[in-house]
Amino acid sequence: MRIDTNQVMRYFAVGAFNTILAYGVFSLLLRLGMHYTWATLLGGISAMLAGYKFMKELVFKSKSRHAFLKFILIFATMYFVNILTQYVARKTLNPYIAGAVASLVCAALSYALNRKFVFGARTPPLAQRNCLG
């Protein structure tokens, strides 16, 4: 399977926005004394709601009507991966760095899962692409 570099760039642009939003909410709630699992969940939900439309239309250009349910399932999976990563990372790192590390791990895994299972993005054969890729 060939990777569409333009799609990956769009994914990381939308993902950067979502990550800043999620990490900002996470950090604020953590600072206010909320447990990291709840802070992660609420930060993630805020990013999920903000990012779904961008991922669907700008990154994967999907017309799927069933993508939102699949997107939520991937989100739930990423939540548990994030919590597990933080749990392990917090043994040697401070909570803020552990949250950042978990976000990076989840970003890469989330792209692969969304591309394959949620939006079904396929790279068209070379002959079907326009000059912009």
C-alpha positions as CSV (number, residue, x, y, z in Angstrom):
1,M,0.0,0.0,0.0
2,R,1.4,3.3,-1.1
3,I,1.3,6.2,1.3
4,D,-0.2,9.5,0.0
5,T,2.3,12.1,1.4
6,N,-0.2,15.0,0.8
7,Q,-2.8,13.1,2.9
8,V,-0.2,12.5,5.6
9,M,0.6,16.2,5.6
10,R,-3.1,17.1,5.9
11,Y,-3.5,14.6,8.7
12,F,-0.6,16.0,10.7
13,A,-1.9,19.6,10.2
14,V,-5.4,18.6,11.5
15,G,-3.8,16.4,14.1
16,A,-1.6,19.3,15.3
17,F,-4.7,21.4,15.9
18,N,-6.4,18.5,17.6
19,T,-3.4,17.7,19.7
20,I,-3.0,21.3,20.9
21,L,-6.6,21.4,21.8
22,A,-6.6,18.1,23.6
23,Y,-3.4,18.7,25.4
24,G,-4.5,22.2,26.4
25,V,-7.7,20.9,27.9
26,F,-5.8,18.0,29.5
27,S,-3.2,20.3,31.0
28,L,-5.8,22.8,32.3
29,L,-7.8,20.0,34.0
30,L,-4.7,18.4,35.4
31,R,-3.7,21.7,36.9
32,L,-7.1,22.1,38.4
33,G,-6.6,18.8,40.2
34,M,-8.5,16.4,38.0
35,H,-7.2,12.8,37.7
36,Y,-5.2,12.2,34.5
37,T,-7.7,9.6,33.2
38,W,-10.6,12.1,33.3
39,A,-8.5,14.9,32.0
40,T,-7.3,12.7,29.1
41,L,-10.9,11.7,28.4
42,L,-12.3,15.2,28.3
43,G,-9.4,16.6,26.3
44,G,-9.8,13.8,23.8
45,I,-13.5,14.3,23.5
46,S,-13.0,18.0,22.8
47,A,-10.5,17.2,20.1
48,M,-12.7,14.4,18.7
49,L,-15.7,16.6,18.3
50,A,-13.6,19.4,16.7
51,G,-11.6,17.1,14.5
52,Y,-14.0,14.6,13.0
53,K,-15.3,16.9,10.3
54,F,-11.8,18.0,9.3
55,M,-10.5,14.4,9.2
56,K,-13.5,13.2,7.1
57,E,-13.5,16.1,4.6
58,L,-10.0,17.5,4.5
59,V,-7.8,14.6,5.2
60,F,-9.5,11.5,3.9
61,K,-12.1,13.1,1.7
62,S,-14.6,10.5,2.7
63,K,-18.3,10.3,1.8
64,S,-19.0,7.5,4.3
65,R,-22.2,7.8,6.3
66,H,-21.0,5.3,8.8
67,A,-17.6,6.9,9.6
68,F,-18.6,8.6,12.8
69,L,-19.4,5.4,14.7
70,K,-16.1,3.8,13.5
71,F,-14.3,7.1,14.4
72,I,-15.7,6.8,18.0
73,L,-14.6,3.2,18.2
74,I,-11.1,4.2,17.2
75,F,-11.2,7.1,19.6
76,A,-12.1,4.7,22.4
77,T,-9.3,2.4,21.5
78,M,-6.9,5.4,21.4
79,Y,-8.1,6.5,24.8
80,F,-7.0,3.2,26.3
81,V,-3.7,3.1,24.4
82,N,-3.1,6.7,25.7
83,I,-3.9,5.8,29.3
84,L,-1.7,2.7,29.1
85,T,1.2,4.6,27.6
86,Q,0.8,7.3,30.3
87,Y,0.7,4.7,33.0
88,V,4.0,3.3,31.8
89,A,5.6,6.6,31.1
90,R,4.7,8.2,34.4
91,K,7.0,5.7,36.1
92,T,10.0,7.7,34.9
93,L,8.5,11.0,33.5
94,N,6.5,13.8,35.0
95,P,2.8,13.7,34.1
96,Y,2.9,16.5,31.5
97,I,5.7,14.8,29.5
98,A,4.0,11.4,29.9
99,G,0.9,13.0,28.4
100,A,2.9,14.4,25.5
101,V,4.6,11.1,24.8
102,A,1.2,9.3,24.9
103,S,-0.2,11.8,22.4
104,L,2.7,11.2,19.9
105,V,2.2,7.4,20.2
106,C,-1.5,7.7,19.6
107,A,-1.1,10.1,16.7
108,A,0.8,7.6,14.6
109,L,-1.5,4.7,15.5
110,S,-4.6,6.7,15.0
111,Y,-3.7,7.7,11.5
112,A,-3.1,4.1,10.5
113,L,-6.4,2.9,12.1
114,N,-8.5,5.8,10.7
115,R,-7.0,5.4,7.2
116,K,-7.6,1.6,7.1
117,F,-10.8,1.1,9.1
118,V,-12.7,4.4,9.4
119,F,-12.4,6.4,6.2
120,G,-11.2,3.6,3.9
121,A,-8.9,6.0,2.1
122,R,-7.2,4.4,-0.8
123,T,-4.5,6.0,-2.9
124,P,-5.7,6.0,-6.5
125,P,-3.5,4.4,-9.2
126,L,-0.9,6.9,-10.6
127,A,-2.9,7.3,-13.9
128,Q,-6.0,8.5,-12.0
129,R,-4.2,11.2,-10.0
130,N,-4.1,14.9,-11.0
131,C,-0.9,16.9,-11.1
132,L,-1.3,17.9,-7.4
133,G,-1.2,14.3,-6.2
